[in-house]
Amino acid sequence: MISDKKGSSKSPFEMVGWREVVSLPELGIQDMRAKIDTGARTSAIHAEDQVTFEKDGTNWVRFRVPASRYHKSLFAEVPILDQRDIKNTSGVPERRIVIRTLMVLGRHHWHIDLSLANREKMGFDMILGRTAIRGRRIVVHPGRSFLASVSPEKKTRRVQQSETDTKAREPTGSSRQRSGT
């Protein structure tokens, strides 16, 4: 934690890495790697097979978040918050569907606006833009990762180690082997 004034602990900031693991529980997404991108205004998630429909007089969208090395493929259905022209990585405006959903980052959680985008060629399935972290007393460390969360690689190693430890404790039957009779 860092302070905004020398010697003051009145207004602490939380430092996060330029990469973090977030969860989007309302979408059923647990542990997704996200790039914290202060150069991007709007947050975005990789979404395929988008279908809009009406439900109870409200516009909704159904979409698929494809599987990655860190999570399984899943479908989500949520109300549409808005449709906006959002500049892509080349600076060209694209019309995108925007939803609002709960995000968990470390020990904090709040609702964010999230655009549905084709991020197939990008290194991260999700980017967390500056409007999502504005006013949250968060500072991004440009040279560190996973300061508010555990990296997926470490989490996988912990699970694998736990499974190995469990197997090592399991009885394996008779430890004596018969010889030549």
Secondary structure, 3 states (H helix, E strand, C coil): CEECCCCCCCCEEEEEECEEEEEEHHHCEEEEEEEEECCCCCEEEECEEEEEEEECCEEEEEEEECCCCCCCCEEEEEECCEEEEEECCCCCEEEEEEEEEEEEECCEEEEEEEEEECCCCCCCCEEEEHHHHCCCCEEEECCCCCCCCCCHHHHHHHHHHHHHHHHHHCCCCCCCCCCCC
